[in-house]
Amino acid sequence: MKLINKQDKKLVFAVMLIIIGAFVRIFEFCAIPSGLNQDEAFAGYEAFSILNYGIDSAGYHNPCYFVSWGQRYECT
């Protein structure tokens, strides 16, 4: 005799995933940074564009400095 059928197993699995996902998002919620700020995101985009296209967003070919928000950031 089967105690739990296949459909019930799927439901239990889905509920467990939701509970684990909620716990991961709520646990130490204030200690985890909220995300990237604009400078970090722009530097990531610059690195992506140089890696894939060989130029930055200003059109410079393999620049030594990133120009972002009116400032120059040295790539080290």
C-alpha positions as CSV (number, residue, x, y, z in Angstrom):
1,M,0.0,0.0,0.0
2,K,1.4,3.4,-1.0
3,L,1.0,6.1,1.6
4,I,2.0,9.0,-0.6
5,N,1.1,9.0,-4.3
6,K,3.1,10.8,-7.0
7,Q,1.0,13.9,-7.1
8,D,1.3,14.4,-3.3
9,K,5.1,14.0,-3.6
10,K,5.2,16.8,-6.1
11,L,3.0,19.0,-3.9
12,V,5.2,18.4,-0.8
13,F,8.3,19.1,-2.9
14,A,6.9,22.4,-4.2
15,V,5.9,23.5,-0.7
16,M,9.3,22.6,0.7
17,L,11.0,24.7,-2.1
18,I,8.8,27.7,-1.3
19,I,9.6,27.4,2.5
20,I,13.3,27.1,1.8
21,G,13.2,30.0,-0.7
22,A,11.4,32.2,1.8
23,F,13.9,31.3,4.6
24,V,16.9,32.1,2.4
25,R,15.4,35.5,1.5
26,I,14.3,36.4,5.1
27,F,17.3,35.0,7.0
28,E,19.6,37.9,8.0
29,F,17.7,40.2,5.6
30,C,19.3,43.4,6.9
31,A,22.9,42.0,6.8
32,I,22.8,41.2,3.1
33,P,23.5,44.1,0.6
34,S,20.5,45.0,-1.5
35,G,22.4,44.8,-4.8
36,L,24.7,46.7,-7.1
37,N,25.0,50.4,-7.1
38,Q,25.3,52.3,-10.4
39,D,29.1,52.5,-10.5
40,E,29.5,48.8,-9.9
41,A,27.0,47.9,-12.5
42,F,28.5,50.3,-15.1
43,A,32.0,48.9,-14.5
44,G,30.6,45.4,-15.0
45,Y,29.0,46.5,-18.3
46,E,32.3,48.1,-19.4
47,A,34.1,44.8,-18.7
48,F,31.4,42.9,-20.6
49,S,31.6,45.2,-23.6
50,I,35.4,45.2,-23.7
51,L,35.5,41.4,-23.4
52,N,32.9,40.8,-26.1
53,Y,33.4,43.8,-28.5
54,G,36.9,45.2,-27.7
55,I,35.6,48.7,-27.1
56,D,34.0,50.4,-24.1
57,S,30.7,52.4,-24.1
58,A,32.5,55.6,-25.1
59,G,34.0,53.9,-28.1
60,Y,37.6,53.5,-26.9
61,H,39.5,50.4,-28.0
62,N,40.9,48.6,-24.9
63,P,41.1,51.7,-22.6
64,C,43.4,51.9,-19.6
65,Y,40.8,54.0,-17.7
66,F,37.0,53.6,-17.5
67,V,35.2,56.9,-17.9
68,S,32.1,56.7,-15.7
69,W,29.9,59.5,-14.5
70,G,32.5,62.1,-15.4
71,Q,35.3,60.3,-13.5
72,R,38.1,58.1,-14.7
73,Y,38.6,54.8,-13.0
74,E,41.9,53.0,-13.6
75,C,41.5,49.3,-14.5
76,T,43.8,47.3,-12.3
